[in-house]
Every structure is written in C-alpha cells, then in structure tokens.
Amino acid sequence: MTMTKSAERQVIRKAKQGDGIAIEQLIRAHQNALYAFMLRMCGRPDVAEDVVQEAFVRVLRNLDRFDTRFRFSTWLFTIAKRLYMNQVQKHSPSFESDLVDMHQGAGDRPEDGLEQAEVLRNARSAIDEALKGLNELQREIVLLFHQQNWPISEIAVYLDMPEGTIKSHLHRARKRMRRIILSSSVTERHVEEVWS
C-alpha cells in the first residue's frame, strides 16, 4: 500500500493524536518494504522481524518528533538500520548467515517449466552471492536503489552523503556484482528477470 505524501502527512497527523486506524495504515504502508530491506541486510528472518517490530515501536513512541517535511520511510528505515547495527555490535558472530531468497513467487507458478524455475533459482542465488561480495555500505545502497526503488537523492539524505558519492558507490557495486554474477553460469537476462 503506497500513499501520496499529502495522504501520508494526514495519516501521521491522525496517528500522532492516537488514532488506531491511522497507526495501522502507517504500519501496513511500510512494514513489507522495511522487512524485505532488513532481511536482505541481515539474511535472517527472525532478526529482520525483530528489528522491524522494534523500529515500529520506537517510531510510534516518538511520532511527535517526526518532521513531516521529510519522508516517513526515510525516518523509519534510519531507525531500523540503527537498531540492526546495535544488534550486530552486541551479537556479532550470530549474524554470519546466508542471505535469504526474497524474490517471492518468481518461478514458482505451475505453468513455469522446471528448467525455467531452475534458471531463476540460479539467478537469485547468483544475486545473493554478488550481494555478499559487497561491503555493507554498497549492499545497502544497492538494496535501497534496486529493491526499494529509492531515488539517489533520498539515499543521499538517508545516508548523509553527497549524491555523487552515492552514485559512485552504486556504480562500483554494480561492477563488482556483474563480475561475480558473470563468473557463474547465469545470464544477465535471467538476473534482470529476477531483480526487477
């Protein structure tokens, strides 16, 4: 569920006043995107779920501090990222896990041939391996840009970096991912099918 900026402002205003329906709308509008992002960041469904829940608790507790001139999602993602980073610092060894397949439904329809499903699974696996080959900052930028469809300008604000720096990181990350993916048996076309 996506909202226009003005509709979101109105929902936030109502949520600040304690309107339960508005709070529910706000959560529903952002929880799937935040969960998908956190799952890609940490690779563990249980951790992603915990971070998302705690992020919403913190956001709702501090909703009166939110400045409506900015996007709510940027604020929410920033809080979630900080919570995750705090958990990583506390429990560093337990976060070494494989990335989990987040490409819901791709290749799972009965009408898809087994061969096509296998190719798409391989492409998803190649993407996950390529993401693991990036440093944390590059992985975050790639996921925000390609998975969450954030514009460069919003990523720059979120990460507090110049847009040119974000573009450079994105370019280097794509080059590195391309090298990793092309070293596998997966074609670019199959990767594009999965990634989009």
Stockholm file with secondary structure:
# STOCKHOLM 1.0

chainA/1-196         MTMTKSAERQVIRKAKQGDGIAIEQLIRAHQNALYAFMLRMCGRPDVAEDVVQEAFVRVLRNLDRFDTRFRFSTWLFTIAKRLYMNQVQKHSPSFESDLVDMHQGAGDRPEDGLEQAEVLRNARSAIDEALKGLNELQREIVLLFHQQNWPISEIAVYLDMPEGTIKSHLHRARKRMRRIILSSSVTERHVEEVWS
#=GR chainA/1-196 SS CCCCHHHHHHHHHHHHTTCHHHHHHHHHHHHHHHHHHHHHHHCCHHHHHHHHHHHHHHHHHTGGGCCTTSCHHHHHHHHHHHHHHHHHHHSGGGGCCCCCCCCTTTTCSTTSCHHHHHHHHHHHHHHHHHHHTSCHHHHHHHIIIIISCCCHHHHHHHHTCCHHHHHHHHHHHHHHHHHHHHTTTCCHHHHHHHHC
#=GC SS_cons         CCCCHHHHHHHHHHHHTTCHHHHHHHHHHHHHHHHHHHHHHHCCHHHHHHHHHHHHHHHHHTGGGCCTTSCHHHHHHHHHHHHHHHHHHHSGGGGCCCCCCCCTTTTCSTTSCHHHHHHHHHHHHHHHHHHHTSCHHHHHHHIIIIISCCCHHHHHHHHTCCHHHHHHHHHHHHHHHHHHHHTTTCCHHHHHHHHC
//
